């Protein structure tokens, strides 16, 4: 449940991975099209139309909501191309998973699902995949995860100044007393820390695409005005749509900000969101002023930062901790969102009707390490849990049971047991700040890295529109 970098341990049954073809670049287009209906050539390998069909079928089996505007096959192909490029690069870099490691991972998966390895193998086969195929897909997934983390982690740098700014912003958000940076007097030079969530759309795009981008931007602006972490909101939006970007531009003087941005936030105070979405030729921008501060003429920002920090003695800050328990049904092949939500709603009704005990249901049905303890997660503070879980938990009264809640881990049923006031020490603040900043930067660095490896790869798109089972072209 806690925020950690984790790999996907369940692979969509039936998803076909691309296979390398050493001679692909030298084969003519007409011949390539006859190789199992190739959809794209990727460096020295290829992705087939059947790969796309299998991925779509697996998503539908999972109950995923899929677009019906004709873009689905192109979206899936792009995902498969990115995966193929990463696997090729990982192989060149020597990133591997030994058979012993793979067997241990499978054993752990089976144990978490309260099965023997033989029972788990039978379940995989019953889902429509061979066990060898499942192992290969799992191996690929582990390799991808290790390679991504290694490559992206090296790109993330976190300064002490960033940690100080994060702690000050968070202290203000939870009602602490940390002062804002000293504002500039009228006419004095200032620096403004602006963050943005950017929804790109080409100026030549049709009316429908423009309207959809504007609708998304307006929704994000409304969300940003609520009680949410702006950068976390951006990270969640970027997960839903890989084209969306989010970033903190850092402290800049007005002349170093885009004129459109400065005009939009000229009269916006620190910690506030711009009143309206900003439209540029590149798309739509949702802006938040993280802070405004005075700066002496000719004095660099990095010279002011230590002085500002030293004028305020670090203090412990009060926080509310919550003790809660949950029942988790993990994302996995064969369990649709509808089935998980229905099962948890049934458990919820039993607890509310007092015909069952939440802790006993958790012990019996929860697919989480907390199950033996009745789903008890212990004392949790702000930021310890993924946003969707934390927000749902914070809305509950003591003893109340939530409706089913979906997170990246699966579906949860939550019950709050107790709350208490506590002190977050300076050391813990800095540890949390570093982890939170890293998570923010990881998502942005990851998206930048994906674009980088995609741009440097040799990719040729062929006949993507037709299904492999359709009539030959």
KEFILUM-84251 format. One record per residue (C-alpha): residue number from 0; residue in three letters; chain; x, y, z. Coordinates in pm, 1 decimal, padded with zeros to 6 digits, always signed. Example, Ala and Ser with C-alpha at 12.3 -4.5 7.8 and 13.67 -1.06 7.14 Angstrom:
2
  resi  resn  chain        xx        yy        zz
     0   ALA      A  +01230.0  -00450.0  +00780.0
     1   SER      A  +01367.0  -00106.0  +00714.0
***
This chain:
473
  resi  resn  chain        xx        yy        zz
     0   UNK      A  +00000.0  +00000.0  +00000.0
     1   UNK      A  +00277.6  +00249.6  +00079.5
     2   UNK      A  +00424.5  +00442.5  -00207.4
     3   UNK      A  +00703.5  +00235.3  -00345.3
     4   UNK      A  +00824.5  +00164.7  -00697.8
     5   UNK      A  +00670.4  -00172.3  -00778.3
     6   UNK      A  +00654.6  -00396.5  -01082.1
     7   UNK      A  +00339.2  -00539.9  -01226.6
     8   UNK      A  +00315.6  -00897.7  -01105.0
     9   UNK      A  +00017.7  -01000.2  -01308.7
    10   UNK      A  +00047.8  -00998.8  -01687.7
    11   UNK      A  -00255.2  -00968.4  -01912.1
    12   UNK      A  -00328.1  -01316.2  -02045.9
    13   UNK      A  -00297.7  -01349.2  -02419.5
    14   UNK      A  -00079.2  -01039.5  -02476.5
    15   UNK      A  +00168.5  -01118.8  -02751.0
    16   UNK      A  +00518.3  -00968.5  -02735.1
    17   UNK      A  +00710.5  -00862.7  -03044.1
    18   UNK      A  +00986.4  -01088.2  -03176.5
    19   UNK      A  +01317.0  -00972.6  -03317.0
    20   UNK      A  +01385.8  -01023.0  -03685.6
    21   UNK      A  +01747.1  -00955.7  -03773.5
    22   UNK      A  +01682.3  -00909.9  -04146.1
    23   UNK      A  +01377.4  -00684.7  -04108.4
    24   UNK      A  +01544.9  -00359.2  -04216.9
    25   UNK      A  +01660.7  -00511.1  -04545.6
    26   UNK      A  +01327.1  -00666.8  -04640.4
    27   UNK      A  +01095.3  -00484.8  -04879.3
    28   UNK      A  +00761.3  -00348.4  -04752.5
    29   UNK      A  +00564.6  -00601.8  -04956.0
    30   UNK      A  +00753.4  -00891.7  -04797.5
    31   UNK      A  +00729.0  -00741.4  -04447.8
    32   UNK      A  +00352.1  -00717.7  -04480.9
    33   UNK      A  +00334.7  -01091.2  -04536.0
    34   UNK      A  +00520.0  -01175.8  -04211.8
    35   UNK      A  +00220.6  -01245.8  -03990.0
    36   UNK      A  +00073.9  -00905.5  -04084.0
    37   UNK      A  +00350.1  -00679.9  -03955.1
    38   UNK      A  +00217.2  -00347.9  -03821.2
    39   UNK      A  +00551.3  -00177.7  -03752.9
    40   UNK      A  +00922.0  -00241.3  -03790.1
    41   UNK      A  +01110.2  -00134.4  -03475.4
    42   UNK      A  +01490.2  -00117.4  -03518.1
    43   UNK      A  +01578.3  -00484.9  -03584.0
    44   UNK      A  +01244.1  -00624.3  -03467.2
    45   UNK      A  +00878.7  -00582.5  -03544.2
    46   UNK      A  +00529.0  -00562.7  -03395.8
    47   UNK      A  +00252.7  -00758.9  -03564.8
    48   UNK      A  -00115.0  -00685.7  -03610.1
    49   UNK      A  -00181.5  -00997.2  -03401.9
    50   UNK      A  +00016.0  -00840.3  -03117.3
    51   UNK      A  -00229.5  -00548.6  -03129.4
    52   UNK      A  -00531.0  -00783.3  -03147.0
    53   UNK      A  -00408.5  -00980.7  -02846.1
    54   UNK      A  -00345.7  -00669.2  -02635.9
    55   UNK      A  -00692.3  -00531.6  -02715.0
    56   UNK      A  -00854.6  -00867.2  -02635.7
    57   UNK      A  -00673.6  -00883.4  -02303.0
    58   UNK      A  -00780.9  -00531.0  -02209.3
    59   UNK      A  -01141.3  -00611.0  -02293.4
    60   UNK      A  -01122.1  -00926.4  -02084.6
    61   UNK      A  -01003.0  -00707.8  -01796.8
    62   UNK      A  -01307.5  -00487.6  -01838.2
    63   UNK      A  -01098.6  -00183.3  -01932.2
    64   UNK      A  -01277.7  +00118.7  -02074.4
    65   UNK      A  -01149.5  +00155.5  -02431.6
    66   UNK      A  -01192.1  +00449.6  -02671.5
    67   UNK      A  -01439.1  +00401.3  -02955.4
    68   UNK      A  -01320.4  +00687.4  -03178.0
    69   UNK      A  -01108.1  +00468.0  -03406.9
    70   UNK      A  -00780.5  +00558.8  -03232.4
    71   UNK      A  -00749.6  +00240.0  -03025.7
    72   UNK      A  -00528.3  +00037.1  -03259.0
    73   UNK      A  -00286.4  +00326.6  -03305.9
    74   UNK      A  -00266.4  +00387.2  -02929.2
    75   UNK      A  -00199.7  +00017.7  -02859.4
    76   UNK      A  +00059.7  +00000.4  -03137.7
    77   UNK      A  +00246.3  +00296.4  -02989.2
    78   UNK      A  +00256.2  +00125.1  -02648.7
    79   UNK      A  +00389.9  -00194.2  -02806.2
    80   UNK      A  +00655.1  +00001.1  -02998.1
    81   UNK      A  +00775.0  +00168.9  -02677.2
    82   UNK      A  +00788.6  -00167.2  -02498.9
    83   UNK      A  +00982.2  -00323.2  -02787.4
    84   UNK      A  +01237.7  -00039.6  -02787.6
    85   UNK      A  +01290.9  -00073.2  -02412.6
    86   UNK      A  +01336.4  -00450.3  -02433.2
    87   UNK      A  +01587.9  -00410.2  -02715.3
    88   UNK      A  +01783.7  -00146.1  -02521.9
    89   UNK      A  +01769.6  -00351.3  -02200.8
    90   UNK      A  +01916.0  -00652.1  -02383.9
    91   UNK      A  +02199.5  -00438.2  -02520.2
    92   UNK      A  +02267.4  -00305.9  -02166.7
    93   UNK      A  +02275.1  -00658.3  -02023.1
    94   UNK      A  +01962.0  -00627.7  -01806.3
    95   UNK      A  +01840.4  -00983.6  -01747.7
    96   UNK      A  +01627.1  -01199.8  -01519.2
    97   UNK      A  +01767.6  -01543.5  -01436.0
    98   UNK      A  +01549.4  -01853.7  -01428.1
    99   UNK      A  +01607.3  -01876.6  -01052.9
   100   UNK      A  +01486.5  -01519.1  -01002.6
   101   UNK      A  +01182.9  -01580.7  -01222.8
   102   UNK      A  +01088.5  -01896.3  -01031.8
   103   UNK      A  +01112.3  -01702.9  -00703.8
   104   UNK      A  +00887.0  -01426.6  -00837.9
   105   UNK      A  +00627.5  -01679.5  -00954.6
   106   UNK      A  +00643.0  -01853.8  -00616.8
   107   UNK      A  +00581.9  -01520.8  -00441.2
   108   UNK      A  +00287.0  -01442.9  -00669.8
   109   UNK      A  +00131.1  -01782.8  -00600.0
   110   UNK      A  +00183.8  -01738.1  -00223.4
   111   UNK      A  +00020.5  -01394.9  -00224.2
   112   UNK      A  -00278.4  -01549.1  -00400.2
   113   UNK      A  -00289.9  -01826.0  -00140.6
   114   UNK      A  -00208.1  -02097.0  -00398.4
   115   UNK      A  +00062.1  -02350.7  -00458.1
   116   UNK      A  +00275.8  -02301.7  -00768.7
   117   UNK      A  +00096.9  -02597.4  -00931.1
   118   UNK      A  -00243.3  -02441.4  -00858.4
   119   UNK      A  -00128.1  -02106.1  -00992.1
   120   UNK      A  +00006.0  -02271.3  -01307.9
   121   UNK      A  -00331.2  -02440.9  -01362.4
   122   UNK      A  -00506.7  -02104.7  -01318.7
   123   UNK      A  -00282.6  -01942.0  -01580.5
   124   UNK      A  -00349.9  -02222.6  -01828.4
   125   UNK      A  -00723.6  -02203.2  -01757.0
   126   UNK      A  -00716.5  -01831.3  -01846.4
   127   UNK      A  -00622.3  -01922.2  -02204.2
   128   UNK      A  -00242.7  -01881.6  -02201.1
   129   UNK      A  +00034.9  -02138.5  -02187.5
   130   UNK      A  +00248.6  -02125.5  -01874.9
   131   UNK      A  +00566.2  -02081.1  -02080.6
   132   UNK      A  +00405.3  -01783.7  -02251.9
   133   UNK      A  +00310.5  -01637.6  -01913.7
   134   UNK      A  +00667.9  -01680.6  -01787.4
   135   UNK      A  +00808.7  -01501.7  -02091.0
   136   UNK      A  +00568.1  -01211.2  -02049.7
   137   UNK      A  +00648.4  -01191.4  -01679.5
   138   UNK      A  +01022.8  -01197.5  -01753.7
   139   UNK      A  +00978.7  -00913.0  -02002.2
   140   UNK      A  +00779.1  -00712.0  -01748.4
   141   UNK      A  +01046.7  -00751.6  -01479.9
   142   UNK      A  +01322.3  -00658.2  -01725.6
   143   UNK      A  +01127.9  -00348.8  -01833.5
   144   UNK      A  +01074.7  -00240.4  -01474.9
   145   UNK      A  +01439.8  -00284.6  -01379.0
   146   UNK      A  +01563.4  -00106.9  -01689.8
   147   UNK      A  +01320.4  +00185.6  -01653.1
   148   UNK      A  +01406.1  +00240.4  -01287.7
   149   UNK      A  +01780.9  +00226.5  -01350.0
   150   UNK      A  +01773.9  +00464.0  -01645.3
   151   UNK      A  +01529.0  +00717.2  -01504.4
   152   UNK      A  +01666.5  +00720.2  -01148.8
   153   UNK      A  +02001.4  +00848.2  -01275.2
   154   UNK      A  +01829.5  +01153.8  -01424.9
   155   UNK      A  +01670.5  +01270.9  -01097.6
   156   UNK      A  +01853.5  +01533.0  -00890.4
   157   UNK      A  +01703.3  +01679.6  -00571.0
   158   UNK      A  +01851.9  +01988.2  -00402.2
   159   UNK      A  +01822.5  +02095.4  -00039.6
   160   UNK      A  +01644.5  +02411.1  -00159.0
   161   UNK      A  +01375.7  +02200.5  -00326.1
   162   UNK      A  +01325.0  +02007.1  -00002.9
   163   UNK      A  +01297.1  +02332.3  +00195.6
   164   UNK      A  +01038.9  +02471.0  -00049.2
   165   UNK      A  +00838.5  +02148.1  -00041.9
   166   UNK      A  +00825.0  +02144.2  +00339.0
   167   UNK      A  +00718.2  +02510.3  +00352.6
   168   UNK      A  +00441.9  +02452.2  +00094.3
   169   UNK      A  +00317.1  +02140.9  +00271.3
   170   UNK      A  +00323.2  +02311.1  +00611.0
   171   UNK      A  +00099.3  +02587.1  +00477.7
   172   UNK      A  -00132.3  +02331.5  +00313.7
   173   UNK      A  -00197.3  +02147.0  +00641.1
   174   UNK      A  -00239.5  +02460.3  +00848.7
   175   UNK      A  +00112.1  +02501.5  +00982.1
   176   UNK      A  +00279.9  +02830.4  +01062.6
   177   UNK      A  +00573.3  +02830.7  +00822.7
   178   UNK      A  +00586.5  +03178.1  +00668.2
   179   UNK      A  +00584.4  +03237.4  +00297.4
   180   UNK      A  +00880.7  +03399.9  +00133.3
   181   UNK      A  +00883.6  +03775.3  +00188.9
   182   UNK      A  +00672.0  +03933.5  -00087.1
   183   UNK      A  +00813.5  +04213.9  -00294.1
   184   UNK      A  +00700.6  +04565.8  -00216.0
   185   UNK      A  +00536.6  +04756.0  -00498.5
   186   UNK      A  +00791.0  +04830.1  -00766.6
   187   UNK      A  +01057.8  +04601.3  -00620.2
   188   UNK      A  +01198.9  +04312.5  -00827.2
   189   UNK      A  +01054.8  +03970.2  -00750.8
   190   UNK      A  +01078.6  +03606.8  -00850.3
   191   UNK      A  +00776.8  +03383.8  -00907.1
   192   UNK      A  +00769.5  +03005.6  -00872.1
   193   UNK      A  +00513.4  +02881.7  -01126.4
   194   UNK      A  +00404.4  +02523.8  -01192.5
   195   UNK      A  +00198.6  +02408.1  -01488.0
   196   UNK      A  -00003.5  +02116.5  -01618.8
   197   UNK      A  +00010.2  +02125.0  -01999.4
   198   UNK      A  -00247.0  +01963.5  -02229.6
   199   UNK      A  -00096.7  +01972.2  -02581.4
   200   UNK      A  -00308.0  +02011.7  -02892.6
   201   UNK      A  -00187.9  +02110.6  -03238.4
   202   UNK      A  -00309.5  +02446.7  -03364.3
   203   UNK      A  -00425.9  +02274.9  -03684.2
   204   UNK      A  -00627.4  +02010.1  -03497.0
   205   UNK      A  -00998.1  +01987.5  -03562.0
   206   UNK      A  -01267.9  +02151.9  -03355.9
   207   UNK      A  -01338.1  +01824.7  -03172.4
   208   UNK      A  -00976.5  +01777.9  -03059.6
   209   UNK      A  -00950.8  +02140.8  -02950.3
   210   UNK      A  -01274.7  +02115.6  -02752.5
   211   UNK      A  -01168.0  +01792.3  -02582.2
   212   UNK      A  -00831.2  +01942.2  -02478.0
   213   UNK      A  -01005.8  +02254.1  -02343.9
   214   UNK      A  -01257.0  +02039.8  -02153.7
   215   UNK      A  -00973.2  +01842.2  -01992.3
   216   UNK      A  -00786.7  +02160.6  -01901.8
   217   UNK      A  -01098.6  +02315.4  -01745.6
   218   UNK      A  -01154.5  +02000.5  -01540.0
   219   UNK      A  -00795.1  +02003.5  -01416.8
   220   UNK      A  -00829.9  +02372.4  -01325.6
   221   UNK      A  -01139.0  +02295.2  -01117.1
   222   UNK      A  -00957.3  +02005.6  -00947.4
   223   UNK      A  -00650.3  +02223.5  -00882.6
   224   UNK      A  -00862.6  +02475.1  -00693.5
   225   UNK      A  -00961.7  +02202.8  -00448.8
   226   UNK      A  -00762.5  +02055.1  -00161.9
   227   UNK      A  -00509.1  +01867.2  -00375.6
   228   UNK      A  -00135.2  +01864.3  -00434.8
   229   UNK      A  -00091.4  +02040.2  -00770.8
   230   UNK      A  +00206.9  +01834.7  -00884.7
   231   UNK      A  +00041.4  +01511.9  -00774.6
   232   UNK      A  -00264.6  +01613.0  -00976.8
   233   UNK      A  -00035.2  +01660.2  -01276.8
   234   UNK      A  +00124.6  +01319.2  -01223.0
   235   UNK      A  -00215.7  +01149.3  -01215.3
   236   UNK      A  -00323.8  +01330.1  -01534.2
   237   UNK      A  -00000.5  +01226.9  -01708.8
   238   UNK      A  -00061.9  +00862.6  -01617.2
   239   UNK      A  -00403.5  +00878.5  -01783.7
   240   UNK      A  -00267.0  +01054.1  -02093.4
   241   UNK      A  +00103.1  +01023.2  -02180.4
   242   UNK      A  +00088.2  +01348.1  -02382.4
   243   UNK      A  +00006.4  +01559.6  -02076.9
   244   UNK      A  +00309.6  +01721.0  -01910.5
   245   UNK      A  +00351.5  +01878.7  -01568.6
   246   UNK      A  +00644.7  +02069.2  -01425.4
   247   UNK      A  +00752.6  +02322.1  -01166.2
   248   UNK      A  +00934.9  +02597.9  -01353.2
   249   UNK      A  +01111.2  +02711.8  -01034.3
   250   UNK      A  +01176.3  +03071.0  -00930.0
   251   UNK      A  +01195.2  +03305.0  -01227.7
   252   UNK      A  +01185.0  +03679.8  -01270.7
   253   UNK      A  +00886.0  +03800.6  -01476.7
   254   UNK      A  +01100.1  +03857.4  -01785.0
   255   UNK      A  +01203.3  +03489.5  -01778.0
   256   UNK      A  +00842.4  +03365.7  -01778.9
   257   UNK      A  +00643.4  +03326.0  -02101.6
   258   UNK      A  +00447.1  +03649.2  -02146.9
   259   UNK      A  +00119.8  +03454.5  -02161.5
   260   UNK      A  +00197.9  +03296.2  -01825.9
   261   UNK      A  +00295.6  +03622.2  -01657.1
   262   UNK      A  -00018.7  +03799.7  -01774.4
   263   UNK      A  -00230.7  +03513.3  -01638.3
   264   UNK      A  -00068.7  +03509.9  -01291.9
   265   UNK      A  +00031.1  +03877.6  -01257.5
   266   UNK      A  -00213.2  +03930.8  -00968.6
   267   UNK      A  -00221.9  +03571.5  -00838.4
   268   UNK      A  -00087.5  +03521.4  -00487.6
   269   UNK      A  +00148.7  +03247.1  -00373.2
   270   UNK      A  -00023.3  +02910.9  -00330.5
   271   UNK      A  -00308.6  +03011.8  -00564.0
   272   UNK      A  -00418.9  +02880.4  -00902.8
   273   UNK      A  -00464.4  +03110.4  -01201.8
   274   UNK      A  -00827.8  +03209.0  -01255.1
   275   UNK      A  -00847.7  +03070.4  -01608.2
   276   UNK      A  -00680.6  +02820.2  -01839.7
   277   UNK      A  -00412.0  +02975.0  -02061.5
   278   UNK      A  -00430.8  +02899.9  -02435.3
   279   UNK      A  -00107.0  +02898.9  -02635.6
   280   UNK      A  -00032.7  +02781.4  -02991.3
   281   UNK      A  +00088.3  +02452.8  -02841.1
   282   UNK      A  -00217.3  +02377.7  -02627.2
   283   UNK      A  -00372.2  +02457.0  -02289.5
   284   UNK      A  -00192.4  +02538.8  -01963.6
   285   UNK      A  -00321.7  +02515.8  -01606.4
   286   UNK      A  -00100.0  +02736.5  -01387.2
   287   UNK      A  -00036.1  +02762.6  -01013.1
   288   UNK      A  +00180.6  +03018.3  -00837.7
   289   UNK      A  +00373.4  +02809.6  -00586.2
   290   UNK      A  +00538.4  +03115.9  -00428.4
   291   UNK      A  +00641.8  +03477.4  -00486.0
   292   UNK      A  +00944.7  +03634.8  -00320.7
   293   UNK      A  +01136.9  +03959.1  -00319.2
   294   UNK      A  +01489.4  +03960.3  -00454.4
   295   UNK      A  +01749.9  +04230.1  -00418.0
   296   UNK      A  +01875.9  +04383.5  -00739.5
   297   UNK      A  +02168.5  +04181.0  -00873.0
   298   UNK      A  +02133.9  +03912.2  -00608.3
   299   UNK      A  +02108.4  +03554.0  -00736.6
   300   UNK      A  +01827.7  +03328.4  -00623.8
   301   UNK      A  +02069.1  +03071.7  -00490.4
   302   UNK      A  +02225.9  +03335.2  -00263.1
   303   UNK      A  +01891.5  +03429.7  -00110.4
   304   UNK      A  +01774.6  +03075.7  -00044.7
   305   UNK      A  +02014.5  +02993.8  +00243.5
   306   UNK      A  +01944.3  +03328.4  +00409.4
   307   UNK      A  +01570.7  +03271.7  +00392.8
   308   UNK      A  +01608.4  +02922.1  +00527.6
   309   UNK      A  +01836.1  +03025.3  +00813.5
   310   UNK      A  +01592.7  +03292.6  +00932.7
   311   UNK      A  +01338.2  +03026.2  +01021.5
   312   UNK      A  +01431.6  +02758.6  +01270.7
   313   UNK      A  +01297.5  +02418.8  +01153.2
   314   UNK      A  +01008.6  +02303.9  +01365.4
   315   UNK      A  +00805.1  +01992.2  +01415.9
   316   UNK      A  +00461.5  +02033.7  +01260.8
   317   UNK      A  +00130.7  +01888.6  +01380.6
   318   UNK      A  -00034.8  +01622.9  +01165.4
   319   UNK      A  -00338.6  +01397.1  +01190.5
   320   UNK      A  -00263.1  +01026.2  +01173.6
   321   UNK      A  -00526.5  +00767.8  +01088.7
   322   UNK      A  -00543.5  +00400.6  +01176.1
   323   UNK      A  -00739.8  +00216.0  +00909.8
   324   UNK      A  -00784.5  -00132.9  +00772.1
   325   UNK      A  -00877.6  -00249.3  +00426.1
   326   UNK      A  -00974.5  -00541.2  +00205.8
   327   UNK      A  -00780.9  -00545.0  -00121.8
   328   UNK      A  -00871.2  -00728.5  -00441.0
   329   UNK      A  -00568.6  -00694.3  -00668.5
   330   UNK      A  -00575.0  -00627.4  -01041.6
   331   UNK      A  -00532.9  -00961.7  -01214.0
   332   UNK      A  -00644.9  -01160.1  -01518.1
   333   UNK      A  -00998.4  -01293.0  -01482.1
   334   UNK      A  -01114.4  -01028.0  -01233.4
   335   UNK      A  -01292.0  -00736.2  -01398.9
   336   UNK      A  -01348.4  -00402.0  -01231.5
   337   UNK      A  -01719.8  -00478.7  -01220.7
   338   UNK      A  -01663.6  -00811.0  -01043.4
   339   UNK      A  -01423.1  -00658.3  -00788.5
   340   UNK      A  -01656.9  -00368.2  -00716.0
   341   UNK      A  -01954.3  -00604.7  -00679.1
   342   UNK      A  -01766.4  -00834.6  -00438.9
   343   UNK      A  -01648.9  -00549.1  -00218.3
   344   UNK      A  -01993.9  -00390.8  -00216.3
   345   UNK      A  -02122.5  -00723.5  -00083.0
   346   UNK      A  -01864.9  -00723.4  +00198.2
   347   UNK      A  -01950.8  -00359.6  +00276.4
   348   UNK      A  -02322.0  -00441.0  +00306.0
   349   UNK      A  -02246.4  -00731.6  +00540.2
   350   UNK      A  -02037.8  -00511.0  +00769.4
   351   UNK      A  -02294.6  -00231.8  +00769.3
   352   UNK      A  -02570.2  -00482.0  +00848.6
   353   UNK      A  -02347.7  -00622.8  +01127.7
   354   UNK      A  -02374.9  -00973.8  +00986.1
   355   UNK      A  -01996.9  -00993.3  +00938.2
   356   UNK      A  -01683.1  -00848.4  +01098.6
   357   UNK      A  -01457.4  -00636.5  +00876.2
   358   UNK      A  -01139.0  -00787.6  +01020.6
   359   UNK      A  -01255.2  -01144.2  +00963.6
   360   UNK      A  -01353.4  -01065.7  +00605.3
   361   UNK      A  -01009.3  -00910.2  +00549.8
   362   UNK      A  -00834.6  -01219.3  +00686.3
   363   UNK      A  -01036.6  -01439.7  +00453.4
   364   UNK      A  -01053.9  -01238.3  +00133.5
   365   UNK      A  -00793.6  -00956.1  +00128.2
   366   UNK      A  -00506.2  -01007.6  -00118.6
   367   UNK      A  -00258.6  -00799.8  +00080.2
   368   UNK      A  +00015.9  -00859.0  +00334.0
   369   UNK      A  -00204.1  -00699.0  +00599.6
   370   UNK      A  -00465.1  -00976.8  +00569.3
   371   UNK      A  -00336.4  -01184.1  +00867.1
   372   UNK      A  -00383.6  -00870.9  +01083.9
   373   UNK      A  -00738.9  -00821.1  +00966.7
   374   UNK      A  -00631.9  -00569.4  +00703.0
   375   UNK      A  -00489.7  -00327.3  +00963.1
   376   UNK      A  -00243.4  -00082.9  +00806.5
   377   UNK      A  -00128.4  +00079.3  +01130.7
   378   UNK      A  -00094.6  +00454.1  +01184.1
   379   UNK      A  -00071.4  +00646.5  +00857.5
   380   UNK      A  +00010.9  +01014.4  +00809.2
   381   UNK      A  -00050.3  +01251.6  +00516.1
   382   UNK      A  +00125.4  +01126.5  +00203.4
   383   UNK      A  +00188.6  +00773.1  +00329.8
   384   UNK      A  -00079.0  +00624.6  +00103.8
   385   UNK      A  -00164.3  +00661.6  -00263.2
   386   UNK      A  -00389.2  +00968.6  -00324.0
   387   UNK      A  -00709.5  +00782.9  -00414.4
   388   UNK      A  -00691.6  +00572.0  -00098.5
   389   UNK      A  -00597.0  +00863.4  +00127.6
   390   UNK      A  -00873.0  +01089.6  -00002.9
   391   UNK      A  -01139.2  +00822.0  +00046.1
   392   UNK      A  -01004.3  +00740.3  +00394.4
   393   UNK      A  -01002.5  +01105.0  +00501.7
   394   UNK      A  -01371.9  +01139.7  +00418.6
   395   UNK      A  -01469.6  +00858.6  +00657.2
   396   UNK      A  -01582.0  +00894.5  +01017.0
   397   UNK      A  -01437.9  +00659.5  +01279.9
   398   UNK      A  -01597.2  +00317.2  +01233.2
   399   UNK      A  -01740.6  +00404.5  +00890.8
   400   UNK      A  -01686.9  +00174.0  +00591.5
   401   UNK      A  -01620.3  +00318.5  +00245.9
   402   UNK      A  -01766.1  +00228.9  -00089.5
   403   UNK      A  -01523.8  +00035.0  -00313.6
   404   UNK      A  -01220.4  +00248.9  -00404.9
   405   UNK      A  -00991.5  +00187.7  -00703.4
   406   UNK      A  -00615.5  +00257.4  -00695.9
   407   UNK      A  -00316.7  +00140.4  -00898.9
   408   UNK      A  -00303.2  -00169.9  -00675.5
   409   UNK      A  -00662.2  -00282.4  -00730.2
   410   UNK      A  -00993.7  -00232.2  -00548.1
   411   UNK      A  -01019.1  -00154.4  -00175.9
   412   UNK      A  -01280.1  -00146.7  +00097.1
   413   UNK      A  -01167.9  +00084.7  +00379.8
   414   UNK      A  -01267.3  +00122.3  +00743.9
   415   UNK      A  -01127.1  +00391.9  +00974.8
   416   UNK      A  -01056.5  +00265.9  +01327.9
   417   UNK      A  -00904.3  +00566.6  +01505.1
   418   UNK      A  -00742.5  +00907.5  +01459.3
   419   UNK      A  -00484.2  +01097.3  +01662.3
   420   UNK      A  -00278.0  +01415.6  +01654.2
   421   UNK      A  +00098.0  +01370.5  +01624.4
   422   UNK      A  +00415.4  +01564.7  +01549.4
   423   UNK      A  +00608.5  +01524.3  +01227.0
   424   UNK      A  +00976.8  +01570.2  +01314.2
   425   UNK      A  +01209.8  +01779.0  +01099.7
   426   UNK      A  +01404.0  +01466.1  +00999.2
   427   UNK      A  +01085.1  +01286.0  +00896.3
   428   UNK      A  +00970.1  +01594.7  +00706.3
   429   UNK      A  +01287.9  +01593.8  +00500.7
   430   UNK      A  +01268.9  +01219.3  +00438.0
   431   UNK      A  +00910.6  +01250.7  +00322.1
   432   UNK      A  +00988.2  +01559.8  +00112.2
   433   UNK      A  +01276.7  +01386.7  -00066.3
   434   UNK      A  +01060.9  +01081.0  -00142.6
   435   UNK      A  +00768.2  +01293.1  -00263.8
   436   UNK      A  +00987.2  +01514.0  -00484.2
   437   UNK      A  +01153.0  +01204.9  -00626.1
   438   UNK      A  +00812.9  +01060.0  -00712.0
   439   UNK      A  +00706.4  +01381.9  -00881.7
   440   UNK      A  +01029.0  +01402.9  -01078.8
   441   UNK      A  +01031.3  +01033.6  -01161.4
   442   UNK      A  +00704.8  +01060.3  -01355.2
   443   UNK      A  +00821.3  +01365.3  -01550.7
   444   UNK      A  +01169.8  +01217.6  -01607.6
   445   UNK      A  +01010.1  +00891.4  -01715.5
   446   UNK      A  +00790.9  +01063.2  -01976.3
   447   UNK      A  +01089.8  +01263.3  -02105.2
   448   UNK      A  +01296.6  +00943.4  -02124.4
   449   UNK      A  +01022.8  +00763.9  -02318.7
   450   UNK      A  +01012.3  +01044.8  -02573.3
   451   UNK      A  +01391.3  +01036.9  -02597.3
   452   UNK      A  +01421.2  +00665.0  -02670.0
   453   UNK      A  +01123.7  +00681.5  -02908.0
   454   UNK      A  +01280.3  +00968.2  -03103.9
   455   UNK      A  +01615.8  +00789.7  -03136.8
   456   UNK      A  +01466.4  +00457.1  -03253.0
   457   UNK      A  +01413.4  +00359.8  -03615.8
   458   UNK      A  +01041.4  +00290.9  -03651.8
   459   UNK      A  +00839.6  +00233.7  -03967.3
   460   UNK      A  +00460.5  +00210.1  -03936.0
   461   UNK      A  +00293.8  -00023.6  -04184.7
   462   UNK      A  -00054.8  -00171.4  -04196.1
   463   UNK      A  -00184.9  -00102.0  -03845.8
   464   UNK      A  -00554.3  -00050.5  -03919.3
   465   UNK      A  -00650.4  -00409.3  -04010.9
   466   UNK      A  -00691.9  -00686.6  -03758.3
   467   UNK      A  -00474.1  -00990.8  -03817.8
   468   UNK      A  -00785.1  -01203.2  -03861.7
   469   UNK      A  -00931.9  -00970.5  -04119.3
   470   UNK      A  -00914.9  -00997.5  -04495.3
   471   UNK      A  -00568.4  -00960.9  -04644.1
   472   UNK      A  -00478.9  -00622.9  -04784.1
***
